[in-house]
Amino acid sequence: MSHRGSKIEVDNSRDAFWTDFITITHIPNQIAIDFRQTTPRFNPSTGQNGQQTFVVKHNVVIMSPVLAKSFLEILKANLEKYEKTFGKIKVPKHKKSKKIEAVVSPSYVG
């Protein structure tokens, strides 16, 4: 692909990432979205009563607040299109446990 004399190469070396949990943190000039994936593993080398292990992977996207706002609008528009095509997305209601609070950190540590 080229654009006005510049060559652009697309890096497709990373596979798609399934996420089962998202954490969002922010500071005044950036928003970090941490997409987490947790998968169970079983280690047979520990014998019949082997211990189950959970492997956690992270993919973090850091963006400006302006881009995050644009991302939110694009996501909303696409979810509306999705629901028009496939029907309303039903979000299961969770029992009230702890109050969820926004996390504000001076920097992101993954």
C-alpha positions in Angstrom: 0.0 0.0 0.0 1.4 3.4 -0.8 0.2 7.0 -0.1 1.7 10.0 -1.9 5.1 8.4 -2.3 5.2 6.8 1.1 5.2 3.1 1.5 3.0 1.6 4.2 3.5 -2.0 5.4 0.9 -3.7 7.5 2.2 -6.0 10.3 -0.2 -9.0 10.5 2.2 -11.1 12.7 -0.1 -11.1 15.8 -3.1 -13.4 16.0 -6.5 -12.1 17.1 -6.8 -12.0 20.9 -9.8 -13.2 22.8 -10.5 -11.3 26.0 -12.6 -12.3 29.0 -11.9 -9.3 31.2 -11.1 -5.6 30.6 -9.5 -3.1 33.0 -9.4 0.6 32.2 -7.1 3.1 33.9 -6.4 6.7 33.1 -4.2 9.7 33.9 -4.9 13.2 32.5 -3.2 12.6 29.1 -3.8 8.9 28.4 -6.2 6.1 28.8 -5.0 2.5 29.1 -7.3 -0.4 28.2 -5.9 -3.7 29.4 -7.5 -6.7 27.6 -6.9 -9.8 29.7 -7.2 -13.4 28.7 -7.3 -16.2 31.3 -7.0 -19.8 30.2 -6.9 -22.9 32.5 -4.0 -25.4 32.0 -3.5 -28.7 33.6 0.1 -29.9 34.4 0.1 -33.7 34.1 3.7 -34.0 35.4 2.5 -33.5 38.9 0.7 -36.9 38.9 -2.9 -37.9 39.0 -3.8 -35.1 41.4 -2.0 -32.5 39.2 -2.6 -28.9 40.0 -4.6 -26.7 37.6 -2.8 -23.6 36.5 -4.4 -20.4 35.0 -2.3 -18.6 32.4 -3.1 -14.9 32.1 -2.1 -12.8 29.1 -2.5 -9.1 28.6 -2.8 -6.9 25.6 -2.8 -3.2 26.5 -3.9 -0.4 24.3 -2.9 3.1 25.4 -4.5 6.1 23.7 -5.3 9.8 24.2 -8.6 10.8 25.7 -9.6 12.3 22.4 -9.0 9.0 20.5 -10.8 7.1 23.4 -13.9 9.3 22.9 -13.8 8.6 19.2 -13.4 4.9 19.9 -16.4 5.0 22.2 -18.6 6.6 19.5 -17.5 4.1 16.9 -18.1 1.2 19.3 -21.6 2.5 20.1 -22.5 2.9 16.4 -21.3 -0.6 15.6 -23.1 -2.2 18.5 -26.3 -0.5 17.3 -25.8 -2.0 13.8 -25.0 -5.4 15.4 -28.3 -5.3 17.4 -30.3 -4.3 14.4 -28.9 -7.3 12.5 -28.7 -10.0 15.2 -31.1 -8.8 18.0 -30.6 -7.1 21.3 -27.5 -8.1 23.3 -28.7 -9.4 26.7 -26.2 -8.6 29.5 -26.7 -10.9 32.5 -27.4 -9.1 35.8 -24.8 -9.7 38.4 -25.4 -10.0 42.1 -24.3 -6.9 44.0 -21.0 -7.5 45.7 -18.4 -4.8 45.9 -18.9 -1.4 44.6 -16.8 -0.9 41.4 -14.6 2.2 41.4 -12.6 3.8 38.7 -8.9 3.2 39.1 -6.6 6.2 38.7 -3.0 5.4 38.6 0.0 7.6 38.0 1.3 5.1 35.4 0.3 1.8 33.9 2.0 -1.4 35.0 0.9 -4.6 33.2 
